Amino acid sequence: MTEKVIVKHKSVSMKLFRPYIFTLLLSFVCGGILTAQSSKTEEADMAFSTGSYFEAVDLYKDAYSKEKKFEQKKRILYQIGRSYFELQDNQSAEDWLTKAKKAKHSDPEVHFYLAEAYKKQGRFDEAIAAYQDFVEAKPGDPRGAQGVESAKKAQEWKDNPTRYVVEPEMLLNSKQGDFSPVWASRRMNELIFTSTREGSVGGDKDNITGASFSSLWYTKQDRKGKWMVPTVVEGEGVNTGDANEGSATMDKRMRTLYFTRCPFEKKSNKGCKIWMSQKRGRNFAEPEEVEIDAPDTVAVGHPSMGLNDEYLFFVSDMSGGKGRRDIYFVKYDKRERSWSEPKNVSGINTAGNEMFPFIHDDGRLFFASDGHPGMGGLDLFVAERMGDDSEEWGNVKNLKAPLNSPSNDFAIIFEGNKERGYFTSDRPGGRGGDDLWSFRIPPLRFVIDGMVSDLKTGDPIPGATVQLTGTDGSTVEITTDELGYYEFDEKDDVEDEEEARYIKPNTSYTLEVTAENYLKSTGQETTVGVNQSTRFQQDFKLQPIEGEIEFPEVRYDYDDYKLQVNDSVNSKDSLDYLYQTLIENPNLVIELMAHTDTRGSAAYNQKLSQKRAQSCVDYLIEKGIAQERLQAKGYGLSSPIISDSEIAAMETEPEKEAAHQKNRRTTFRVLRDDYVPPQSQNEEEQ
């Protein structure tokens, strides 16, 4: 059964696809070399082979309606899908490739490109299934397994994005293509970018994309940082109107503009080249071609000048490369005043496309690729320079989401050494086709806040002092409000966003909370290893210093005064808590209060409890607490917390023994809070 396919004979609408600039800039612009063919299919194939995909779609659709052979019709369905795929209209590519698949087109590539179309739309589960179909249809091709793995990684990166914030630059973008930004001033408040928007020089259409020829545009930020309305770059012959100009770079002094020019000449195979123009005031002088050793038929473009203007990186499809389009560089010889032989950046290039290089001031090489595992289309990557003087790059890493998306993401630039800048993407959320997007990493924001309340009543404690001390040497104090609330967030009188933060990254903090007639309390927080903005909540319940104060249970064996230490109980740990309380409150003098259960005589229990209290005092003195701060007092069986009658009513012996154990407790009370440690006393006398 043959599926019925309806083909509408209309030209491809610009609304149906987003013209992809790497095809526009690096395909041979040779739509004029087509000659009349006896076969419509052959004519369409010719358009496809020369990169005129916009034209190929119409020709294939016209050929489909006239073709009689079923096998050939299946192939045409696939070719229409491939044409849409190259035009970055992934939905239409999916539609036509699905038709070819249902018609049982025999080429296994239909599964691969269908998987790619799914992936570019962010439908990773469907992409994985299609890649697996490709693996079955063509088991020896590594792209299938690589596709499955990349789709899984893409889903993971989407679910766990980095801290970058990306936003479309609505003041710069148009309904047409806007891409490849480059800094045009040392202050980095001016941009030159490429656009096919209305107002570009000339009015002709490019046969590859159907869009206007691209031109270079200029914009500048006003005093408030707002981008002004872009204008066409002025200069003698920079923008021609009969060729595509774009993907530019400037030298370190911002005096020389290097840009790509893709000529449109009938009956010519001349490829894209890099041109340069000197700045003359606000304009640019007549440009001249940069002499790079490559045949005229080879495409050369996407320049990036860097490393003290000694290196010019670019993209080319010249022979001897790793894939379809590779990144190369040439080095300038000042004596000879010429560029060296092109060298392939072998550490980053793949069998796919590596394009849009940007060499950072620190030597890192950023670029776009569809050959390395990515999220779909072109992804942004970074490679490290293998040494200060090295001409090799490696350790390629995907920049992940949100800098990357299932759409095409490319042409990134950084604002100096800051983690912000601009890049190009055709993802949803922009205004037209390719759009300019900004990116930045917002400062990590850490907040420590909480409530300070009375341990016994639960009432808030207003006016309590909370002191924050960091391992970076910082110290600050605040007081709780009328509700007992405190917060360490931002300083009100500091404009710098980093300096305005109380809580800094990779720092540990100690909080000390004090209030009149309460024991001091402390807490710890750390931002070390925390990679996302976080609010830390630390509530403090302060112990009033009046009356008998409980602390973790100190146990004794029956009829014994020695601290109980065994596999299940370590009473010394409980006394360590009291030790820490005394360290944190150095002005306290306390009474250790020991109690017994009600069994035995009062006189005997009095002596036993006194020994128990003294054993606690002895342990604390051994730990370093001054003897004059400690008093031992035994209370015998005089103050049980569980009465004999309550114990007698209990059903089991273990329950009764547990109750007696609670009566054999040790607590403390504050006698004075005016103790002056000897060292402090000496300091006062001095």
C-alpha positions as CSV (number, residue, x, y, z in Angstrom):
1,M,0.0,0.0,0.0
2,T,1.4,3.3,-1.1
3,E,1.0,6.4,1.2
4,K,-0.7,9.3,-0.5
5,V,1.6,12.3,-0.4
6,I,0.2,15.8,-1.1
7,V,2.8,18.2,-2.5
8,K,1.9,21.9,-2.6
9,H,3.8,23.8,-5.3
10,K,4.7,26.9,-3.4
11,S,8.1,28.4,-2.6
12,V,9.4,27.8,0.9
13,S,8.1,30.5,3.3
14,M,10.7,32.2,5.4
15,K,8.4,31.6,8.3
16,L,8.9,27.8,7.9
17,F,12.6,27.7,8.6
18,R,15.4,29.5,10.2
19,P,18.3,30.1,7.7
20,Y,21.4,28.7,9.1
21,I,24.4,30.9,8.7
22,F,27.2,28.4,8.6
23,T,25.6,27.0,5.4
24,L,25.1,30.6,4.1
25,L,28.7,31.6,4.8
26,L,30.6,28.4,3.9
27,S,28.7,26.8,1.1
28,F,29.8,27.6,-2.4
29,V,27.5,30.4,-3.6
30,C,27.0,29.0,-7.1
31,G,23.3,28.8,-7.6
32,G,23.9,30.5,-11.0
33,I,25.7,27.5,-12.5
34,L,22.6,25.4,-12.9
35,T,21.8,24.4,-16.5
36,A,18.6,23.1,-17.9
37,Q,18.1,19.4,-17.3
38,S,15.9,16.9,-19.0
39,S,14.9,15.6,-15.6
40,K,13.4,17.7,-12.9
41,T,14.9,15.3,-10.3
42,E,18.4,15.9,-11.7
43,E,17.9,19.6,-11.6
44,A,16.8,19.3,-7.9
45,D,19.8,17.1,-7.2
46,M,22.1,19.7,-8.7
47,A,20.6,22.4,-6.5
48,F,21.0,20.2,-3.5
49,S,24.6,19.3,-4.3
50,T,25.6,23.0,-4.6
51,G,24.0,23.9,-1.3
52,S,21.0,25.7,-2.8
53,Y,18.6,23.9,-0.4
54,F,15.9,26.7,-0.5
55,E,15.7,26.2,-4.3
56,A,16.0,22.4,-4.0
57,V,12.8,22.1,-1.9
58,D,10.7,23.6,-4.7
59,L,12.4,21.6,-7.4
60,Y,12.0,18.3,-5.6
61,K,8.4,19.0,-4.9
62,D,7.8,19.8,-8.5
63,A,9.8,16.6,-9.5
64,Y,7.7,14.5,-7.1
65,S,4.5,15.3,-8.9
66,K,5.9,14.4,-12.3
67,E,7.9,11.3,-11.2
68,K,6.4,7.9,-12.3
69,K,8.8,5.5,-10.6
70,F,7.9,4.6,-7.1
71,E,11.5,4.0,-5.9
72,Q,12.5,7.4,-7.2
73,K,9.5,9.0,-5.5
74,K,10.6,7.5,-2.2
75,R,14.1,8.9,-2.7
76,I,12.6,12.4,-3.5
77,L,10.7,12.3,-0.2
78,Y,14.0,11.7,1.6
79,Q,15.7,14.5,-0.4
80,I,13.0,17.0,0.5
81,G,13.5,16.0,4.2
82,R,17.2,16.4,3.9
83,S,16.8,19.8,2.2
84,Y,14.6,21.0,5.1
85,F,17.1,19.6,7.5
86,E,19.9,21.6,6.0
87,L,17.7,24.7,6.1
88,Q,17.2,24.0,9.9
89,D,13.5,23.6,9.5
90,N,13.5,20.5,11.8
91,Q,9.7,20.1,12.0
92,S,9.4,20.0,8.2
93,A,12.4,17.8,8.0
94,E,10.7,15.4,10.5
95,D,7.5,15.4,8.4
96,W,9.2,14.5,5.1
97,L,11.7,12.1,6.6
98,T,8.8,10.3,8.3
99,K,7.0,10.0,5.0
100,A,10.2,8.5,3.4
101,K,10.5,6.1,6.3
102,K,6.8,5.0,6.0
103,A,7.3,4.6,2.3
104,K,10.2,2.2,3.2
105,H,13.0,4.2,1.7
106,S,16.0,1.9,1.7
107,D,18.8,4.3,2.7
108,P,19.6,3.9,6.5
109,E,20.4,7.6,6.6
110,V,16.7,8.3,6.9
111,H,16.8,7.0,10.5
112,F,19.9,9.1,11.3
113,Y,18.5,12.4,10.0
114,L,15.1,11.7,11.6
115,A,16.9,11.2,14.9
116,E,18.8,14.4,14.4
117,A,15.6,16.3,13.7
118,Y,14.0,14.9,16.8
119,K,17.0,15.8,18.9
120,K,17.1,19.4,17.5
121,Q,13.5,19.8,18.7
122,G,14.5,18.6,22.2
123,R,12.5,15.3,21.8
124,F,15.4,13.2,23.2
125,D,13.4,9.9,23.9
126,E,12.2,9.8,20.2
127,A,15.7,10.7,19.1
128,I,17.2,7.7,21.0
129,A,14.6,5.4,19.4
130,A,15.5,6.7,15.9
131,Y,19.2,6.4,16.6
132,Q,18.7,2.8,17.7
133,D,16.8,2.2,14.4
134,F,19.9,3.6,12.6
135,V,22.1,1.2,14.6
136,E,20.1,-1.8,13.4
137,A,20.0,-0.6,9.8
138,K,23.7,0.3,9.7
139,P,25.4,-1.4,12.6
140,G,29.0,-0.5,11.5
141,D,28.4,3.2,11.7
142,P,29.5,4.8,15.0
143,R,27.1,7.7,14.6
144,G,24.3,5.6,15.9
145,A,25.8,4.7,19.3
146,Q,27.2,8.2,19.6
147,G,23.8,9.6,18.9
148,V,22.1,7.5,21.6
149,E,24.8,8.6,24.2
150,S,24.6,12.3,23.2
151,A,20.8,12.3,23.5
152,K,21.0,10.8,27.0
153,K,23.6,13.4,28.0
154,A,21.5,16.2,26.5
155,Q,18.6,15.2,28.7
156,E,20.8,15.1,31.7
157,W,22.3,18.6,30.9
158,K,18.8,20.0,30.3
159,D,17.6,18.6,33.7
160,N,20.7,19.9,35.5
161,P,21.7,23.2,34.0
162,T,24.7,25.2,34.9
163,R,24.4,28.6,36.7
164,Y,24.5,30.7,33.5
165,V,21.6,32.9,32.8
166,V,20.8,33.5,29.1
167,E,18.4,36.1,27.7
168,P,17.6,37.3,24.2
169,E,18.8,40.8,23.3
170,M,15.4,42.1,22.1
171,L,16.8,45.6,21.4
172,L,19.3,44.1,18.9
173,N,17.3,41.3,17.3
174,S,15.0,41.5,14.3
175,K,12.6,39.1,12.6
176,Q,15.5,38.1,10.3
177,G,18.8,36.5,11.1
178,D,21.1,38.3,13.6
179,F,24.3,36.5,14.6
180,S,28.1,36.5,15.2
181,P,28.7,39.4,17.5
182,V,32.2,40.9,17.9
183,W,33.4,43.6,20.2
184,A,34.1,46.9,18.4
185,S,35.7,48.9,21.2
186,R,38.2,48.3,24.1
187,R,35.5,49.4,26.6
188,M,33.4,46.6,25.2
189,N,30.3,48.8,24.9
190,E,30.2,48.6,21.1
191,L,29.3,45.6,18.9
192,I,29.5,44.7,15.3
193,F,27.3,41.8,14.3
194,T,25.9,40.2,11.1
195,S,22.3,40.5,10.0
196,T,19.9,39.8,7.1
197,R,17.4,42.4,8.4
198,E,15.6,45.0,6.4
199,G,17.9,47.9,5.6
200,S,20.9,45.7,4.7
201,V,22.9,46.9,1.8
202,G,21.4,45.9,-1.5
203,G,18.1,44.1,-2.0
204,D,19.0,40.8,-3.6
205,K,18.2,37.4,-2.2
206,D,20.6,34.6,-1.4
207,N,19.8,31.5,-3.4
208,I,20.8,29.2,-0.6
209,T,18.5,30.5,2.1
210,G,16.1,32.7,0.3
211,A,17.0,35.6,2.7
212,S,18.6,38.9,2.0
213,F,22.3,39.0,1.7
214,S,23.8,39.5,5.1
215,S,25.6,42.7,6.1
216,L,27.7,43.9,9.0
217,W,25.8,46.1,11.5
218,Y,27.0,48.3,14.4
219,T,25.5,49.3,17.8
220,K,26.7,51.0,20.9
221,Q,25.5,51.2,24.5
222,D,24.3,54.5,25.9
223,R,25.3,55.7,29.4
224,K,22.6,53.5,31.0
225,G,23.9,50.4,29.2
226,K,21.1,50.3,26.8
227,W,21.9,49.2,23.2
228,M,21.1,51.8,20.6
229,V,19.3,51.1,17.3
230,P,21.8,49.2,15.1
231,T,23.0,50.8,11.9
232,V,24.9,49.4,8.9
233,V,28.6,49.5,9.2
234,E,29.9,52.4,7.1
235,G,32.9,52.2,5.0
236,E,34.1,51.9,1.4
237,G,33.1,48.5,0.2
238,V,32.7,46.7,3.5
239,N,29.1,45.8,2.8
240,T,28.6,45.2,-0.9
241,G,25.0,44.2,-1.2
242,D,25.8,41.5,-3.8
243,A,27.6,39.1,-1.4
244,N,27.2,37.8,2.1
245,E,29.3,39.7,4.6
246,G,29.5,38.5,8.2
247,S,31.2,36.6,11.0
248,A,33.8,39.3,11.9
249,T,36.6,39.9,14.4
250,M,38.8,42.8,15.4
251,D,42.4,43.1,16.4
252,K,43.4,44.0,20.0
253,R,43.6,47.7,19.3
254,M,40.2,47.7,17.7
255,R,41.7,49.3,14.6
256,T,41.4,46.4,12.0
257,L,38.2,44.6,11.1
258,Y,38.5,41.0,9.7
259,F,35.3,39.6,8.2
260,T,33.9,36.9,6.0
261,R,32.8,37.6,2.5
262,C,30.9,35.0,0.4
263,P,30.6,36.3,-3.2
264,F,27.7,35.6,-5.5
265,E,29.0,35.1,-9.0
266,K,27.2,33.3,-11.7
267,K,29.0,30.4,-13.3
268,S,31.7,30.6,-10.6
269,N,32.9,28.2,-7.9
270,K,34.6,30.9,-5.8
271,G,34.4,30.2,-2.1
272,C,34.1,32.5,0.9
273,K,37.2,34.4,1.9
274,I,38.4,36.6,4.8
275,W,38.8,40.3,4.2
276,M,40.3,43.1,6.3
277,S,39.6,46.8,6.6
278,Q,41.3,49.5,8.6
279,K,39.3,51.8,10.8
280,R,39.3,55.4,9.6
281,G,37.6,57.5,12.3
282,R,34.0,56.2,12.5
283,N,34.2,54.4,9.2
284,F,36.3,51.7,7.6
285,A,38.6,51.9,4.6
286,E,38.3,49.9,1.4
287,P,38.8,46.3,2.4
288,E,41.4,43.9,1.0
289,E,41.5,40.1,1.0
290,V,43.6,38.4,3.6
291,E,46.2,36.3,1.9
292,I,45.7,32.8,3.3
293,D,47.2,29.9,1.3
294,A,44.1,28.2,0.0
295,P,42.6,27.7,-3.5
296,D,39.9,30.1,-4.6
297,T,37.4,27.2,-4.7
298,V,38.0,26.5,-0.9
299,A,35.8,28.3,1.6
300,V,37.6,30.3,4.3
301,G,35.7,32.2,7.0
302,H,34.6,32.9,10.6
303,P,37.9,34.7,11.6
304,S,38.9,35.1,15.2
305,M,42.0,37.3,16.0
306,G,43.8,36.7,19.3
307,L,46.8,35.8,21.4
308,N,48.3,39.3,21.0
309,D,47.2,39.5,17.4
310,E,49.8,36.8,16.5
311,Y,47.2,34.2,15.5
312,L,44.2,34.3,13.2
313,F,41.8,31.3,13.7
314,F,39.3,30.5,10.9
315,V,37.1,27.8,9.4
316,S,37.6,26.0,6.1
317,D,36.6,23.0,4.1
318,M,40.1,22.7,2.6
319,S,41.4,19.2,1.8
320,G,43.3,17.3,4.5
321,G,40.9,18.2,7.3
322,K,39.3,16.0,9.8
323,G,35.7,16.6,8.7
324,R,33.3,18.7,6.7
325,R,34.6,22.0,8.1
326,D,37.5,22.3,10.4
327,I,39.1,25.1,12.5
328,Y,42.5,26.2,11.4
329,F,44.9,29.0,12.4
330,V,47.7,31.0,10.8
331,K,50.4,32.9,12.6
332,Y,51.6,36.3,11.5
333,D,55.3,36.8,10.6
334,K,56.1,40.4,11.4
335,R,59.4,40.3,9.4
336,E,57.8,38.9,6.3
337,R,54.5,40.7,6.9
338,S,52.6,37.6,5.9
339,W,50.7,34.7,7.4
340,S,52.1,31.2,7.9
341,E,50.7,28.1,6.3
342,P,47.3,27.1,7.7
343,K,47.5,24.6,10.5
344,N,44.6,22.3,11.5
345,V,43.7,22.5,15.2
346,S,43.8,18.7,15.4
347,G,42.8,18.5,19.1
348,I,39.3,19.8,18.5
349,N,38.2,18.9,15.0
350,T,36.0,15.9,14.2
351,A,34.3,14.3,11.2
352,G,31.5,16.9,11.6
353,N,31.6,20.7,11.5
354,E,33.7,22.8,13.9
355,M,33.0,26.4,13.4
356,F,32.8,30.0,14.8
357,P,36.1,30.0,16.8
358,F,36.6,32.6,19.5
359,I,40.1,32.7,21.1
360,H,39.9,33.9,24.7
361,D,42.5,36.2,26.3
362,D,43.5,33.3,28.6
363,G,44.2,31.0,25.6
364,R,41.0,28.9,25.7
365,L,39.5,28.3,22.4
366,F,35.7,28.4,22.2
367,F,33.9,27.0,19.2
368,A,30.7,25.5,17.8
369,S,30.5,21.9,16.7
370,D,28.0,19.2,15.6
371,G,30.7,16.5,15.7
372,H,31.3,16.4,19.5
373,P,28.4,15.0,21.6
374,G,25.9,17.8,22.1
375,M,22.3,18.7,22.7
376,G,21.3,19.1,19.0
377,G,22.5,21.1,16.0
378,L,25.6,23.1,16.8
379,D,26.7,23.2,20.4
380,L,29.2,25.5,22.1
381,F,32.4,23.9,23.3
382,V,35.7,25.0,24.9
383,A,39.2,23.6,24.6
384,E,42.2,24.3,26.8
385,R,45.5,25.5,25.4
386,M,48.1,22.8,26.2
387,G,50.7,25.3,27.5
388,D,51.4,29.0,27.4
389,D,53.4,28.8,24.1
390,S,51.6,25.7,22.8
391,E,49.9,25.6,19.4
392,E,47.8,22.7,20.5
393,W,44.4,22.6,22.2
394,G,42.5,19.7,23.8
395,N,40.3,18.6,26.8
396,V,37.2,19.6,24.8
397,K,34.2,20.3,27.0
398,N,30.5,20.9,26.2
399,L,29.3,24.1,27.8
400,K,26.0,22.4,28.5
401,A,22.6,24.0,29.2
402,P,21.5,26.7,29.2
403,L,24.3,28.0,26.9
404,N,23.5,25.0,24.7
405,S,20.0,23.9,23.7
406,P,18.5,21.5,21.2
407,S,18.7,24.3,18.7
408,N,21.8,25.8,17.1
409,D,24.1,27.6,19.5
410,F,27.3,29.3,18.2
411,A,29.5,32.4,17.9
412,I,30.2,33.1,21.5
413,I,32.2,36.1,22.8
414,F,33.3,37.0,26.4
415,E,33.5,40.4,28.0
416,G,37.2,40.2,28.8
417,N,37.8,37.9,31.7
418,K,34.3,38.1,33.0
419,E,31.8,35.2,32.9
420,R,29.5,37.1,30.6
421,G,29.1,38.1,27.0
422,Y,27.0,37.2,23.9
423,F,26.3,34.3,21.6
424,T,24.0,33.3,18.8
425,S,21.1,30.9,19.0
426,D,18.0,30.0,16.9
427,R,16.3,28.6,20.0
428,P,12.7,29.5,20.8
429,G,12.3,32.8,22.7
430,G,14.0,35.1,20.2
431,R,12.5,37.4,17.6
432,G,13.4,35.8,14.3
433,G,15.8,33.2,12.9
434,D,19.2,33.4,14.5
435,D,19.2,35.8,17.4
436,L,21.8,37.4,19.7
437,W,21.6,36.3,23.3
438,S,23.4,37.5,26.4
439,F,24.8,35.3,29.1
440,R,26.1,35.8,32.6
441,I,26.7,33.9,35.8
442,P,24.9,35.8,38.6
443,P,26.9,36.1,41.8
444,L,26.1,33.2,44.2
445,R,23.7,34.6,46.8
446,F,23.9,33.0,50.3
447,V,21.7,34.0,53.1
448,I,21.8,32.9,56.8
449,D,18.7,33.6,58.8
450,G,16.6,32.2,61.6
451,M,14.7,32.7,64.8
452,V,16.0,33.2,68.3
453,S,13.6,32.0,71.0
454,D,13.4,30.9,74.7
455,L,14.1,27.2,75.1
456,K,11.5,26.7,77.8
457,T,8.6,29.0,76.7
458,G,9.2,29.2,73.0
459,D,8.7,33.0,73.1
460,P,10.9,35.0,70.7
461,I,13.8,36.9,72.1
462,P,14.1,40.4,70.6
463,G,17.4,42.3,70.8
464,A,19.5,39.2,71.0
465,T,23.0,39.7,69.5
466,V,24.0,37.4,66.6
467,Q,27.7,37.5,65.7
468,L,28.9,36.1,62.4
469,T,32.6,35.2,62.1
470,G,34.0,33.8,58.8
471,T,37.2,31.9,58.1
472,D,38.1,34.8,55.8
473,G,38.5,37.0,58.8
474,S,35.2,38.8,58.5
475,T,33.1,39.6,61.6
476,V,29.7,41.3,61.8
477,E,27.0,41.6,64.4
478,I,23.3,42.2,64.1
479,T,20.4,42.0,66.6
480,T,17.1,40.2,66.3
481,D,14.0,42.2,65.6
482,E,10.8,42.3,67.8
483,L,9.9,38.8,66.5
484,G,13.3,37.3,67.3
485,Y,14.3,37.2,63.6
486,Y,17.8,37.8,62.2
487,E,19.2,37.7,58.7
488,F,22.6,38.0,57.1
489,D,21.9,39.0,53.5
490,E,23.1,42.2,51.8
491,K,24.7,45.3,53.1
492,D,22.6,48.4,52.4
493,D,25.5,50.9,51.9
494,V,27.6,48.9,49.3
495,E,27.0,49.2,45.6
496,D,29.4,46.5,44.4
497,E,27.4,43.3,44.1
498,E,30.2,41.0,45.4
499,E,31.2,43.2,48.3
500,A,27.6,43.7,49.3
501,R,27.3,40.1,50.4
502,Y,27.8,39.1,54.1
503,I,28.0,35.5,53.1
504,K,30.8,34.6,50.6
505,P,31.5,31.5,48.5
506,N,33.9,28.9,49.8
507,T,33.8,30.2,53.4
508,S,32.8,28.7,56.7
509,Y,31.0,30.7,59.4
510,T,30.5,30.5,63.2
511,L,27.4,32.1,64.6
512,E,27.3,33.1,68.3
513,V,24.0,34.2,69.8
514,T,23.9,36.0,73.2
515,A,21.1,37.6,75.2
516,E,20.8,38.9,78.7
517,N,19.9,36.2,81.2
518,Y,20.5,33.4,78.7
519,L,23.3,31.0,77.9
520,K,25.2,31.7,74.8
521,S,24.5,29.4,71.8
522,T,26.6,28.7,68.7
523,G,26.1,27.3,65.3
524,Q,28.1,26.5,62.1
525,E,27.4,27.0,58.4
526,T,29.6,26.7,55.3
527,T,29.4,27.6,51.7
528,V,32.4,25.5,50.8
529,G,31.4,23.3,47.8
530,V,28.0,24.9,47.5
531,N,27.5,25.7,43.8
532,Q,24.0,27.3,43.9
533,S,22.5,30.2,45.7
534,T,21.2,28.9,49.1
535,R,19.4,30.2,52.1
536,F,20.7,28.6,55.3
537,Q,18.3,28.5,58.2
538,Q,19.7,28.5,61.7
539,D,17.2,28.7,64.6
540,F,18.5,29.1,68.1
541,K,16.7,28.2,71.3
542,L,18.5,29.9,74.2
543,Q,18.6,28.4,77.7
544,P,17.5,30.8,80.5
545,I,20.1,30.8,83.3
546,E,17.5,30.7,86.1
547,G,16.8,27.5,87.9
548,E,17.9,23.9,87.3
549,I,19.3,23.4,83.8
550,E,19.3,20.0,82.2
551,F,21.9,18.8,79.7
552,P,22.6,15.4,78.0
553,E,22.1,12.6,80.5
554,V,25.0,11.5,82.7
555,R,24.5,8.0,83.9
556,Y,25.9,6.0,86.9
557,D,25.6,2.3,87.7
558,Y,23.4,1.4,90.6
559,D,25.0,2.2,93.9
560,D,28.1,3.7,92.2
561,Y,29.4,7.2,91.6
562,K,31.8,6.6,88.7
563,L,30.8,7.9,85.3
564,Q,29.1,5.2,83.3
565,V,31.1,4.4,80.2
566,N,30.4,1.3,78.1
567,D,29.5,0.1,74.6
568,S,26.0,1.8,74.8
569,V,26.6,4.8,77.1
570,N,29.4,7.3,77.4
571,S,28.6,9.8,80.1
572,K,31.8,11.7,79.4
573,D,30.3,12.8,76.0
574,S,27.4,14.3,78.0
575,L,29.8,16.2,80.2
576,D,31.7,17.4,77.1
577,Y,28.5,19.3,76.2
578,L,28.6,21.0,79.5
579,Y,32.3,21.7,79.0
580,Q,31.5,23.4,75.7
581,T,28.8,25.5,77.4
582,L,31.3,26.7,79.9
583,I,33.8,27.5,77.2
584,E,31.2,29.5,75.3
585,N,30.1,31.3,78.5
586,P,33.4,32.1,80.2
587,N,31.9,34.3,82.9
588,L,29.6,31.6,84.5
589,V,30.1,29.9,87.8
590,I,27.9,26.8,88.2
591,E,26.8,24.2,90.6
592,L,26.8,20.6,89.5
593,M,23.6,19.0,91.0
594,A,23.6,15.2,91.4
595,H,20.5,13.2,92.4
596,T,19.9,9.6,93.3
597,D,16.9,7.4,93.0
598,T,14.7,6.8,96.1
599,R,16.0,3.4,97.0
600,G,18.2,3.2,100.2
601,S,18.6,5.5,103.1
602,A,18.6,9.3,102.8
603,A,22.0,9.6,104.5
604,Y,23.6,7.0,102.2
605,N,22.1,8.6,99.1
606,Q,23.3,12.0,100.2
607,K,26.9,10.8,100.4
608,L,26.5,8.9,97.0
609,S,25.1,12.0,95.2
610,Q,27.9,14.2,96.6
611,K,30.4,11.8,95.1
612,R,28.6,11.7,91.8
613,A,28.6,15.5,91.6
614,Q,32.3,15.6,92.5
615,S,33.1,13.0,89.8
616,C,31.6,15.4,87.2
617,V,33.5,18.4,88.6
618,D,36.7,16.4,88.6
619,Y,36.2,15.5,84.9
620,L,35.6,19.1,83.9
621,I,38.7,20.3,85.9
622,E,40.7,17.6,84.1
623,K,39.4,19.1,80.8
624,G,40.7,22.5,81.7
625,I,37.8,24.3,83.4
626,A,39.0,26.4,86.4
627,Q,38.1,24.9,89.8
628,E,36.7,28.1,91.1
629,R,34.0,28.0,88.5
630,L,32.6,24.7,89.7
631,Q,30.8,23.6,92.8
632,A,29.7,20.0,93.5
633,K,26.4,19.6,95.4
634,G,24.6,16.3,96.1
635,Y,20.9,16.3,96.7
636,G,20.4,12.6,97.5
637,L,16.9,11.3,97.1
638,S,15.2,14.6,98.0
639,S,14.1,15.7,94.5
640,P,12.9,12.8,92.3
641,I,11.2,13.7,89.0
642,I,9.3,10.4,89.0
643,S,7.6,9.5,92.3
644,D,7.6,6.1,94.0
645,S,3.9,5.7,93.4
646,E,4.3,6.3,89.7
647,I,7.1,3.8,89.5
648,A,5.1,1.2,91.4
649,A,2.3,1.5,88.9
650,M,4.5,0.6,86.0
651,E,3.9,-2.9,84.6
652,T,7.4,-4.2,83.9
653,E,10.7,-4.2,85.7
654,P,12.6,-2.6,82.7
655,E,10.1,0.3,82.8
656,K,10.7,0.7,86.6
657,E,14.4,0.6,86.2
658,A,14.4,3.2,83.5
659,A,12.4,5.5,85.8
660,H,14.9,5.1,88.6
661,Q,17.6,5.9,86.1
662,K,15.9,9.2,85.3
663,N,15.9,10.1,89.0
664,R,19.7,9.4,89.1
665,R,20.3,12.5,87.1
666,T,22.9,15.3,87.1
667,T,22.0,18.9,86.2
668,F,23.5,22.3,86.9
669,R,22.4,25.8,87.8
670,V,24.1,29.2,87.3
671,L,25.4,30.7,90.6
672,R,27.0,33.8,89.1
673,D,27.7,35.3,85.7
674,D,30.5,37.7,86.7
675,Y,33.5,35.4,86.8
676,V,36.6,37.0,85.3
677,P,39.1,34.5,83.9
678,P,42.7,35.1,85.1
679,Q,44.0,36.1,81.7
680,S,41.2,38.7,81.2
681,Q,41.8,40.0,84.7
682,N,45.5,40.5,84.0
683,E,44.6,42.3,80.8
684,E,42.2,44.7,82.6
685,E,44.9,45.4,85.3
686,Q,47.4,46.3,82.5
